[in-house]
């Protein structure tokens, strides 16, 4: 029975700047910066260990269209290692590393096959003298592709056993990400492809099992929204079935932790509860960047106003970030339980009441619109979801009230 196996990865984001994490201790930040490259090394090692026929990388190999020499050389060395084990590579460029952005691309070894234009094309994979698969895809020539590229995917030569499509894009009604190369799930099923390898969405998801339509997610989380395990899929296709195995590649995980301090009478009790939550969280294994949310009442608000929470986080970080498998609280947020006084303030015909009412009506999108329209700034800004806008407004309101009520 004919069979092929391959690694499906996407969104390597080599050279990611890890915005907002430069405040971490130097030894941790250096590991953070190196993490995407270490995940790439793991990908190569897994491909060799599994003795796959080829590797698919579906867009955004780099975080920026102008890649550093370091990132280009590290990727070339990875491809050279795959070549030594007779493993082919099929790759496309996405919205972050689009073709026209880099005027000085590095030359890769001849086992690397690049979809070099925005029109859908295909490569034919042969093993010995046997033709086994057609692999289809396209690259972004510029930062955005808004056309429905899915319409260009047509199976060529039905006598070839396997047909694999690669597409860096998103479902048309996706509201959490910028929508590029939009498609509907039903459109991916019109042609008899054996596998759809997707990229662009950093959350791992199997959209459909027959045929497999798969987002592998990115190989290394880069911010507090990209939580949990990150990696690639090992895929085996035969004439009768498909087998998918997720393989973690991450070096560092981002993990949310929530702790309720409502019953704490002093900071020592708060410290014990936070430590206990971190130690007992089964999702925290290995090197972890912790996004901490603290819930409490007026006592927590008082600790926050006097900067004692900041001091407590610093003390805890000193203890949990020492060894090789460090943990570090890189971000924390306090969630003060709403009290009746807040409701009374909102209803009052006075300055604080007006502050609360105006804060809740504030149009954040309109406030930041000019920044996102700035030619230079918008290149480095990520989109702000409705949940992000709500959290920013709440944090701003709480900060303002805390200062006014001191």
C-alpha positions as CSV (number, residue, x, y, z in Angstrom):
1,X,0.0,0.0,0.0
2,X,1.3,3.4,-1.0
3,X,2.0,5.8,1.9
4,X,3.7,9.1,2.6
5,X,4.7,10.9,5.8
6,X,5.5,14.5,6.4
7,X,5.8,17.2,9.0
8,X,3.3,20.1,8.7
9,X,4.4,23.3,10.4
10,X,3.6,27.0,10.0
11,X,4.3,30.4,11.5
12,X,7.9,29.8,12.7
13,X,8.3,33.6,13.2
14,X,12.1,33.5,13.4
15,X,13.5,36.8,14.6
16,X,10.4,37.6,16.6
17,X,11.2,40.6,18.8
18,X,9.0,39.4,21.8
19,X,7.6,42.9,22.4
20,X,6.9,43.7,26.0
21,X,9.2,41.1,27.5
22,X,12.5,43.0,27.6
23,X,11.8,43.8,31.3
24,X,12.5,40.1,32.2
25,X,15.9,39.2,33.7
26,X,18.7,39.1,31.2
27,X,19.2,35.3,31.3
28,X,15.5,34.7,30.8
29,X,15.2,37.3,28.0
30,X,18.1,35.8,26.1
31,X,16.4,32.4,26.3
32,X,13.1,34.0,25.1
33,X,14.9,35.6,22.1
34,X,16.5,32.2,21.2
35,X,13.3,30.2,21.7
36,X,12.0,30.3,18.1
37,X,15.4,29.0,16.8
38,X,15.5,26.2,19.3
39,X,12.0,25.2,18.3
40,X,13.2,25.1,14.7
41,X,16.1,22.8,15.7
42,X,13.5,20.5,17.4
43,X,11.4,20.5,14.2
44,X,14.4,19.3,12.2
45,X,15.3,16.6,14.8
46,X,11.7,15.3,14.8
47,X,11.6,15.1,11.0
48,X,14.9,13.1,11.0
49,X,13.7,10.8,13.8
50,X,10.4,10.1,12.0
51,X,12.2,9.6,8.7
52,X,9.6,11.7,6.9
53,X,9.5,12.2,3.2
54,X,9.2,15.9,3.4
55,X,8.4,19.0,5.5
56,X,5.7,21.5,4.8
57,X,6.1,25.1,6.2
58,X,3.0,27.1,5.4
59,X,4.0,30.8,5.6
60,X,5.5,33.3,8.1
61,X,8.9,31.6,8.5
62,X,10.2,34.9,9.6
63,X,8.5,37.6,11.7
64,X,9.5,40.4,9.4
65,X,9.8,40.9,5.6
66,X,13.5,42.1,6.1
67,X,15.1,39.1,7.8
68,X,18.3,39.3,9.8
69,X,21.3,37.4,8.5
70,X,21.3,35.3,11.6
71,X,17.7,34.1,10.9
72,X,18.5,33.3,7.3
73,X,21.6,31.4,8.1
74,X,20.0,29.4,10.9
75,X,17.2,28.4,8.6
76,X,19.6,27.5,5.8
77,X,21.6,25.3,8.2
78,X,18.3,23.6,9.2
79,X,17.5,22.9,5.6
80,X,21.0,21.6,4.9
81,X,20.6,19.1,7.8
82,X,17.3,17.9,6.3
83,X,19.1,17.5,3.0
84,X,21.7,15.2,4.5
85,X,18.8,12.9,5.5
86,X,17.1,13.1,2.1
87,X,14.2,15.1,3.4
88,X,12.5,17.6,1.0
89,X,11.1,20.9,2.1
90,X,8.1,22.7,0.5
91,X,7.5,26.3,1.8
92,X,5.6,29.4,1.2
93,X,5.9,33.0,2.5
94,X,3.0,34.7,4.3
95,X,1.9,38.2,5.3
96,X,4.9,38.7,7.7
97,X,7.7,37.6,5.3
98,X,6.2,38.4,1.9
99,X,8.4,38.1,-1.1
100,X,8.7,41.7,-2.2
101,X,9.8,42.8,1.3
102,X,13.2,41.1,1.3
103,X,15.5,42.3,-1.4
104,X,18.4,40.1,-0.4
105,X,17.1,36.6,0.3
106,X,19.6,33.8,1.1
107,X,20.0,30.8,-1.2
108,X,18.8,27.5,0.2
109,X,19.9,24.0,-0.8
110,X,18.2,22.2,-3.7
111,X,16.0,20.1,-1.4
112,X,14.0,23.3,-0.7
113,X,11.1,24.1,-3.0
114,X,9.6,27.5,-2.7
115,X,6.2,28.6,-4.0
116,X,7.6,31.7,-5.6
117,X,4.6,33.6,-6.7
118,X,1.1,34.6,-5.6
119,X,-0.6,32.4,-8.2
120,X,-1.3,28.8,-7.0
121,X,1.2,26.3,-8.4
122,X,2.4,22.8,-7.5
123,X,5.5,20.7,-7.0
124,X,5.6,16.9,-7.7
125,X,7.2,14.7,-5.1
126,X,8.9,11.6,-6.3
127,X,10.4,8.8,-4.1
128,X,12.9,6.9,-6.2
129,X,11.2,6.4,-9.6
130,X,7.7,6.6,-8.1
131,X,5.6,9.7,-8.3
132,X,3.7,10.0,-5.0
133,X,2.3,13.4,-4.5
134,X,1.5,16.8,-5.8
135,X,1.9,19.7,-3.4
136,X,0.1,22.9,-4.1
137,X,0.5,26.4,-2.7
138,X,1.4,30.1,-3.2
139,X,3.3,32.8,-1.5
140,X,2.3,36.4,-0.6
141,X,4.1,38.8,-2.9
142,X,3.0,41.8,-0.7
143,X,1.8,42.1,2.9
144,X,-1.9,41.4,2.3
145,X,-3.7,38.9,0.1
146,X,-7.4,39.6,0.1
147,X,-8.4,37.5,-2.9
148,X,-10.1,34.1,-2.4
149,X,-7.1,32.0,-3.4
150,X,-9.0,28.8,-2.5
151,X,-10.7,29.1,-6.0
152,X,-7.3,28.5,-7.7
153,X,-6.7,25.1,-6.0
154,X,-7.4,22.4,-8.6
155,X,-6.2,18.8,-8.5
156,X,-3.8,18.1,-11.4
157,X,-3.4,14.6,-12.7
158,X,-5.7,12.3,-10.7
159,X,-3.4,9.3,-11.4
160,X,-0.9,10.7,-8.7
161,X,-1.8,9.0,-5.4
162,X,-1.8,12.0,-3.0
163,X,-2.7,15.7,-3.4
164,X,-1.8,18.1,-0.6
165,X,-2.8,21.8,-0.5
166,X,-1.1,24.4,1.6
167,X,-2.8,27.8,2.3
168,X,-1.7,30.6,4.6
169,X,-5.0,32.3,5.4
170,X,-8.1,32.3,7.5
171,X,-11.8,31.5,7.5
172,X,-13.8,34.4,6.2
173,X,-15.8,35.2,9.3
174,X,-12.8,35.0,11.7
175,X,-13.0,38.0,14.0
176,X,-9.9,37.4,16.1
177,X,-7.3,37.9,13.4
178,X,-6.6,39.9,10.3
179,X,-8.4,38.0,7.5
180,X,-6.1,37.1,4.6
181,X,-6.8,34.8,1.6
182,X,-10.3,34.2,3.1
183,X,-12.1,30.9,2.6
184,X,-15.1,29.0,3.8
185,X,-14.6,25.5,5.1
186,X,-17.0,24.1,2.5
187,X,-14.8,25.5,-0.3
188,X,-11.9,23.4,0.8
189,X,-13.9,20.2,0.2
190,X,-14.9,20.8,-3.4
191,X,-11.7,19.4,-4.8
192,X,-10.5,15.9,-3.9
193,X,-7.4,16.9,-1.9
194,X,-6.1,14.4,0.6
195,X,-4.9,17.0,3.1
196,X,-5.1,20.8,3.6
197,X,-2.1,22.2,5.4
198,X,-3.1,25.7,6.7
199,X,-1.1,28.5,8.3
200,X,-1.6,32.0,9.7
201,X,-3.7,31.2,12.8
202,X,-1.5,30.5,15.8
203,X,-4.0,28.4,17.7
204,X,-3.7,24.7,16.9
205,X,-6.9,23.2,15.4
206,X,-8.1,20.3,13.3
207,X,-11.0,21.9,11.4
208,X,-12.1,18.7,9.7
209,X,-10.9,15.1,9.9
210,X,-11.9,13.7,6.4
211,X,-10.0,15.0,4.6
212,X,-7.8,16.5,7.3
213,X,-8.0,20.4,7.3
214,X,-5.4,21.5,9.9
215,X,-3.9,24.5,11.5
216,X,-0.8,23.4,13.4
217,X,-0.4,26.7,15.2
218,X,3.0,28.3,15.6
219,X,6.0,26.4,16.9
220,X,6.7,28.8,19.8
221,X,4.3,31.1,21.7
222,X,5.3,34.8,21.5
223,X,2.9,36.6,23.9
224,X,0.3,36.0,26.6
225,X,-2.4,35.1,24.1
226,X,-0.4,32.2,22.7
227,X,-0.7,29.8,25.6
228,X,0.1,26.2,26.1
229,X,1.9,23.7,23.9
230,X,3.1,24.8,20.5
231,X,4.5,22.6,17.7
232,X,3.8,20.7,14.5
233,X,1.9,17.7,13.2
234,X,3.4,14.5,12.0
235,X,1.1,13.2,9.2
236,X,0.9,9.8,7.6
237,X,-1.3,9.4,4.5
238,X,-2.2,6.1,3.0
239,X,-4.8,5.0,0.4
240,X,-7.3,4.2,3.2
241,X,-6.7,6.6,6.1
242,X,-4.8,9.5,7.6
243,X,-2.9,9.6,10.9
244,X,-2.1,12.9,12.6
245,X,0.1,13.2,15.7
246,X,0.8,16.6,17.3
247,X,4.4,17.0,18.4
248,X,5.3,19.8,20.9
249,X,8.3,21.9,19.8
250,X,8.1,24.9,22.2
251,X,11.0,25.8,24.4
252,X,9.0,28.2,26.6
253,X,5.3,28.2,27.4
254,X,3.0,31.1,28.2
255,X,0.5,30.1,30.9
256,X,-2.4,32.0,32.6
257,X,-2.8,31.6,36.4
258,X,-5.7,32.9,38.4
259,X,-5.6,33.3,42.2
260,X,-8.4,34.5,44.5
261,X,-7.0,36.5,47.4
262,X,-10.4,37.5,48.9
263,X,-9.8,35.5,52.1
264,X,-6.3,36.7,52.6
265,X,-5.8,39.0,55.7
266,X,-2.1,39.8,55.0
267,X,0.5,39.6,52.2
268,X,2.1,36.5,53.7
269,X,-1.1,34.6,53.1
270,X,-1.3,36.0,49.6
271,X,2.3,34.9,48.8
272,X,1.5,31.4,50.0
273,X,-1.6,31.2,47.8
274,X,0.2,32.4,44.7
275,X,3.1,30.0,45.2
276,X,0.7,27.1,45.8
277,X,-1.3,28.0,42.6
278,X,1.9,28.0,40.5
279,X,3.3,24.8,42.0
280,X,0.0,22.9,41.6
281,X,-0.9,24.0,38.1
282,X,-0.5,20.9,36.0
283,X,-0.1,23.0,32.8
284,X,3.1,24.5,34.2
285,X,5.9,22.3,33.1
286,X,9.4,23.4,32.1
287,X,10.3,27.0,31.4
288,X,7.1,29.1,31.8
289,X,6.1,32.7,31.5
290,X,3.1,33.3,33.8
291,X,0.3,35.7,33.2
292,X,-1.1,36.2,36.7
293,X,-4.6,37.5,37.5
294,X,-5.4,38.3,41.1
295,X,-9.0,38.6,42.3
296,X,-9.9,40.3,45.6
297,X,-11.8,43.0,47.4
298,X,-10.9,46.3,48.9
299,X,-7.8,44.8,50.7
300,X,-6.3,43.9,47.3
301,X,-7.1,47.3,46.0
302,X,-5.2,48.8,49.0
303,X,-2.2,46.6,48.4
304,X,-2.2,47.6,44.8
305,X,-2.5,51.3,45.5
306,X,0.5,51.1,47.9
307,X,2.6,49.1,45.3
308,X,2.8,46.2,47.7
309,X,1.5,43.8,45.1
310,X,4.4,44.8,42.8
311,X,6.9,44.1,45.6
312,X,5.3,40.8,46.3
313,X,5.5,39.7,42.6
314,X,9.2,40.7,42.6
315,X,9.9,38.6,45.7
316,X,8.1,35.5,44.2
317,X,9.9,35.9,40.9
318,X,13.3,35.9,42.7
319,X,12.4,32.5,44.2
320,X,10.9,30.8,41.1
321,X,13.3,32.0,38.4
322,X,16.5,30.7,39.8
323,X,16.9,27.1,38.5
324,X,17.2,25.8,34.9
325,X,13.5,25.1,34.6
326,X,12.5,28.6,35.7
327,X,9.1,30.2,36.0
328,X,8.6,33.9,35.8
329,X,5.5,36.1,36.3
330,X,5.9,38.5,33.4
331,X,2.5,40.1,33.6
332,X,-0.1,40.5,36.3
333,X,-3.5,42.0,36.6
334,X,-5.7,42.7,39.6
335,X,-9.5,42.1,39.3
336,X,-11.2,43.9,42.1
337,X,-14.7,42.5,42.9
338,X,-17.3,45.1,42.3
339,X,-18.6,46.7,45.4
340,X,-21.9,48.5,46.1
341,X,-19.9,51.8,46.5
342,X,-18.9,51.5,42.8
343,X,-22.5,51.3,41.8
344,X,-23.4,54.2,44.0
345,X,-20.6,56.3,42.5
346,X,-21.7,55.6,39.0
347,X,-25.2,56.8,39.8
348,X,-24.0,60.0,41.5
349,X,-24.3,63.4,39.9
350,X,-20.7,64.3,40.8
351,X,-17.2,64.2,39.3
352,X,-16.5,60.5,40.1
353,X,-19.8,59.4,38.7
354,X,-19.2,61.3,35.5
355,X,-15.7,59.8,35.2
356,X,-17.1,56.2,35.5
357,X,-19.8,56.9,33.0
358,X,-17.5,58.5,30.4
359,X,-14.9,55.7,30.9
360,X,-17.5,53.1,30.1
361,X,-18.7,55.0,27.0
362,X,-15.2,55.6,25.7
363,X,-14.6,54.6,22.1
364,X,-11.2,53.0,22.3
365,X,-11.1,52.1,18.6
366,X,-11.6,55.7,17.7
367,X,-9.0,56.8,20.2
368,X,-6.2,54.6,18.7
369,X,-7.3,54.9,15.1
370,X,-4.7,57.5,14.1
371,X,-1.9,55.3,15.5
372,X,-3.0,52.4,13.3
373,X,-3.2,54.6,10.3
374,X,0.3,55.8,10.7
375,X,2.5,54.4,7.9
376,X,5.4,53.4,10.1
377,X,3.6,52.5,13.3
378,X,1.0,50.2,11.8
379,X,3.7,47.8,10.5
380,X,4.6,46.9,14.1
381,X,1.1,46.9,15.7
382,X,-1.1,43.9,16.2
383,X,-4.8,44.1,15.8
384,X,-6.8,44.8,19.0
385,X,-9.7,42.4,19.5
386,X,-13.0,43.3,21.2
387,X,-11.9,41.5,24.3
388,X,-8.6,43.4,24.3
389,X,-10.5,46.7,24.1
390,X,-12.7,45.7,27.0
391,X,-9.8,44.8,29.2
392,X,-7.9,48.0,28.3
393,X,-10.9,50.1,29.2
394,X,-11.5,48.3,32.5
395,X,-7.8,48.6,33.5
396,X,-7.7,52.3,32.6
397,X,-10.9,53.0,34.6
398,X,-9.6,51.1,37.6
399,X,-6.3,52.9,37.5
400,X,-8.0,56.3,37.3
401,X,-10.4,55.5,40.2
402,X,-7.6,54.2,42.3
403,X,-5.6,57.4,41.9
404,X,-8.6,59.6,42.5
405,X,-9.7,57.6,45.6
406,X,-6.3,57.4,47.3
